[in-house]
């Protein structure tokens, strides 16, 4: 679907929504003068009648306001759902465009008796090692509690009604490790995608032994975040995000002064928000910001925190009208931030760790473009290209940086 068509469709919907809101407000204002014009008639009634009439007016006014607010929320949710569906449609079209050129080769291979070999994602490699699956909870209500594979009790969600192959043992003879050795191995393995899968599996192997150790719990939370990032299946992503968020809540409850507990709980809140409706997204965003600020107070020298804070500020500075309206409805106030505030946080991450990450340079370039400083934008774009591509986020940043450089050099 062309980008211009998307804009025209969204603009038309917003204009229509604004028209409905104005119509309701006009009707509400017109009723007030009419009530005032009929007031002399009410003065002739008894005090009891006056009291009943006035209460009725107040009740009607409150009821109208409630209905108006409810319809606003419904309209905002529908608009958000429409935009989400449009993004999913564009992603499916992109996937089809990439898959079609390979179709002929695949068919020829099948006809020639060849076996097609498909690439599998990191989480699928983990599945092959560990065939044990979680029992389906399809017979349970969404509000009932079930035991997650992390070994902790958590509320069932629609995600957990799916059967996911969950790691139970890294191999048939799990190596017994002390807590310190286990944590060191789990940290050192996270250098690439395959290492993150192995780190997750290693922690799964030892969850029963160290499930009450706070240093283990927040790393287990982080591992679920890693699996969320590596997964390409929506249901699996929901699963990893929800279980990880539950572990993060447990970590904070047990160690409220541990900055890493707040850090990874905030990140998992962010992951959950990416897969939920607009109201849940705003709610999780609120918790993300709250615990991120706490983590910064506890870990003032951690560059990841400032990178995340910069992303939050940049996103808030570019919130759509729908998202601002929804946030005001849910929390009574609109979250505010500026591109300059976002820039300051990205610069802080770079100060604490020069060459911190390719995405950090990309956002620095975007901030400078928004502020009209194209030379600085080009400078940080060039720096971004120098850094190696390691993660999926790096790959996405690399593509975006190339687009920025092309745009700036026109």
N, C-alpha and C positions, 0 to 999 in steps of 0.2 A: 504494500500500500504506500503510495508516494507520501513524502513527509508533509507536503503542502496540503494534501487532502486530510491528513491527520489533524493539522492545525485548524483547517476550516471546520471539520466536524466538532472538535473540542470547543472552538469559539462559538459555534452555533448552539451547542448544548449549554454553554455558560450564559449566553445571551438569553436563551429560553428560561433558564433557571432564575436569572436576575428578573426577568419579566414576571414570573410567577410570584417571586418574593415581593416585588413592588405592588403587584395587584392585591396581594393579601394585606400589605401595609396600608394601601389606599382604602380598602374596605374597612379595616380596623379604625382608621381615622374618621371616615364618613359616619360611622355609627355614633361616635361621641357627640357631634353637634346635634344629631337627631335626638339623642337622649336629653340634651340640655333644652331643646325646644319643647319637649313634652314634660319638663320638670314641673311647671305650674299645675298641671293636672294632678300630679302626685301629691302636691302640697295640700290638696283638699281631702286626702285620705287620712285615716287614723294613724296614730304613731306606730301601731303594730303593722299596718300595711306598708308604711314607709320603710320600716326595718326589714321586712321580708323582701320588698322590691330592691332595696339597696344591696342586700346580701346576694340576691339573684344576679344583679348587675356585676358585682365583684366576682362571683363564681363564673359567670359567663366570660368575663374578661380573662380570668386566669385560665379557663378551659381553652379559650381561643389561642392564648399565648403558648400553652402546652402543645396544642395541636400543630401550631405553626412551627415550633422548635422541632417537634417530632418529624414533620414533613421535610424540614431542612436537612435533618440527619439522613433521612431516607434518600433524598435527592443526592446528597454528597456521597453516600455509599454507592449508589447506582453509577454516578459519574466515575468514581474511583474504580469500580468493577469494570466499567467499559474501557477505561484507559489501560487497565491491567490486561484485559483480553486482547486489546490491540497490540500490546507489546508482545504477548505470547504468540499472536498470529504472525507478527513480523519475524520472531525467532524461528517459528516453524517454516516459514517461507525461505529464510536464510539456510536452514538445514537442508531443505529439499534441493535448493540450488547447488549446494555442495555435494549432495548425494547422487544427483542425476548423472553427472559425468562418469561416475564409477559404476553405474548400473550395467552398462554394456559389458564391461570387463568381468563383472560378477556373474552375469548370465552365461558368458562364454565359458567361464570356469566351471559352472554347474553342468552345462551341456557336455563339456569335455570330461566329466567324471572327476573333476578336481574338488577337493574339499575347501570351502571358503574359510579362511582364517580371519577372525574378527579381532580387532583390538579391544582390550578390556580395560576398564578403569581401575584405579588402585584398589577401590573397595571390593571389586570383583575378585581381584587376586587374593584379598584377605578371605573372601568367602570360600575359595577353593581349598584353602588350608584348613578351614574350620567349618565343617558341614552342619554342625549343630545349629538349630534354629530356635527362635523364641516362639512360644505357643501363641497362636492367634487369640486375641481378646475380643473377637467379634461379638461374643455373647454378653459382653459387659457394657454397661452404660458409660458414656464419656466422663461422667462425674465420679465413677468408681475408681478405687486405687488398685494398682497392680505393681508387681515387682519388676523393675527395669533390669536390663542386662548389666547395668552398672552395679547391681547389687543393692540398690537403694529404692525405697518405696516412692512412687511418684504417681500423679494423677494420669489416668488414661486419656489419650487424645485420639482423634481420628487416625492420626499417623500410626499409633501403636496397634491399631487394628490390623495392620499389615504384618505379614510374617517376614522378618528380616533374618538372613543368615548372620548370626552374631558370633564373634570369636570366643572360644572357650579355652583353648590351649594353644600356645605358640608351636608346640610340638608334643609328641607323646610323652616326653620326659622333661617337664618344665624345670628349668634350672632354678635352684633355690638361691635367692639373692638377699642380701641385707638391704634395708631401706635406702641407705646412702648410695650403695652401688646401683640399685634399681633406678633411683632418681637421676643419677649421673648418666646412665645408659639411655634413659628415656629422653633426657635433654639433648644428648649428643646425636641421637638418631634423627632429629628433626631438621636435617640439613637440606632435604629434598622431599619430593612427594612419596617415594618408596620408603624413605626413612620415617616419615610421619605415620605411615600405615603400620610399620613395624613397632614404632613407639607405642601406638594405640594398642596393638596386640600384646605387647610386653606388659603394659599396665593392666590389661584385662586378665592376664595370667595371674596377677598378684592382687587382684582386687579384694579377695576374701581375707587375705593375710594383713593387708595394710589399709583397709577401708576406713579406719577411724583416724588415720594419720593425716593431719591437715595438709602437709606438703604433698602427700599423695593425692588428696582429693582435688586440689586446685589444678594439679597437672592432669588428672583424669578429665576434669572439666575442659581444659585446654585441648586434650586429645580428641574429645568429641567435637570441638570446634574445628580441629584439623580435618576430621572425617567429613564434616559438613562442607568444608571448602573443596574437598577432593571429590565429593559425590556429584554425579550428574543427574540423578533421579530425584524428582521433587519429593516423593513420599519418603525416601531415605533421608533427604536433607531435613525434612520436618522432624523425622525421628531423632536424628543426631542433635538437632538444635534443641528440641524439647527436653531430651534426657540430659544434655549438657547443662541447660539452664537450671534444671532441678538439682544437679550436683553443685552448681554454683551457689544456689540458695543455701544448700546445706553447708558449704564451705564458709559462707559469710556468717551464718548463724553460729558456727563453732569458733570462728576466728575473725571477729569484726575489725580487728586492727591490722590484719594482714592485707597489704596492698594488692598482692597478686590475686587474692580471692575476689576483691572488688573489680580488678581489671578484667578477669576472664568471665565473671558473671556479667559485666557490662557488655562484653563482646558477644556472649551467647544471647543476651537480650536483643542485641542488634540483629543477630541471625534470625531469631524468631520473628522479629518485626518484618523482615524481608518477605516472609511467607504468609503473613496474616492480612486481614482486612485493614481498612484505613484506621478505624478506631483503635484496634489492637496495636497497629503500627505506631500510632502516636503515643499510646500508653507505654509500650516497650521503649520507645525513644526517650520518654521522660525518665525511665529507670536507667537507661543507658547513660544519659547525661549525669544523673545523680551519683551513680557509683563511679563513673569516670572521674568526677571532681574529687571524690573521696580518695580514689587511688592516687591521684596526682599529689594530694596532700601527704600521703603515706610514702610515695615513691617519686619524689621530685626530680630524680635524675634518670628516669626511664623514658627514652625517646618515643617508644611505641605509644605512650599515653598522649603525648603532644600531637603525634600524627593523627591519632583517633579523634582528639579534640578538634584538630584542624578540619578534619572531614565533617564532623558534626556541625561546626560553625559554617562551613562552606555550604552544606546542604540546607541548613536553616535559612541562610541568607538568600537562597533561591527557591524557597517554598512556594508552591502554587497557591492561588487564591483558595482553592478547595481545601487544601491541607491546613492553611492558616485558619480558615473558618471552622474546620473540624476541631483543631486544637483548642480554639477559643471556647467551643461548645463543651468539650470534654473537661478542660482544666480551668476554664474561666479566664484564661489569658493566652496570648499568642507568644510562642517562643521567638526570641529575637536574637540576631547576631549579624555580623557584617563580614564582608570579604576581608577587610583589614584585620579583623580578629582571627580569622582563619589563617591568613598569611603569617601572623605573629606566631601561631602555634606550629606551623610547618617549619618556620625558620628556627624555632626553639629545638625541634627535633634534629634539624641539621646541625645546630650548634653543639648539641650534646653528642651527636654521632655523625661526623661529616661523611657524606655519601651514604646516609642511612638506608634509603631505598629508592628504587625507580619510581614507584607510585608517589612518594613524597615530592620528588622533583617534578613530576607531572602536575601535581596540585599547586606547587609553587608557580609553575608556568601559567596555569589557569588563573590563579589569583592576580598575577601581574598583568595578564591580558585584560581582566575585568577592571583593573585599576588604570589601564591605559599605558602601562610601562612595557612596551613590546620588546625592548632590548633585554631587559631582565628576563622576560618570558623566554626569549630565544636562548639566553645563556643557560637557564636551568633545563631547557629542553635538550640542549646539546649534552649537558652533564648526564641526563637520564639515559641517553643512548649509549654512553660509555659503560654503564653498569650492566652486568650479565643478566640474562633472563633465566630465572630459577623457578619461580612459582607461576601459578595460573594468573595471579594478580599482576605479576611482572609482564606476562604476555599481553594482557589487556592494556597495561600502561604503555608498553612499547608501541602498540598500534595507535593509541591516542596521541602519543608524543609525536609520531611521524605526521599525523594529521595536523597537529599544531604547527610544526615546523613548516610544512607545505603552505599553510594558511598565512603564516607570518612572512614568508618569503615572496608572496605574490606582489 
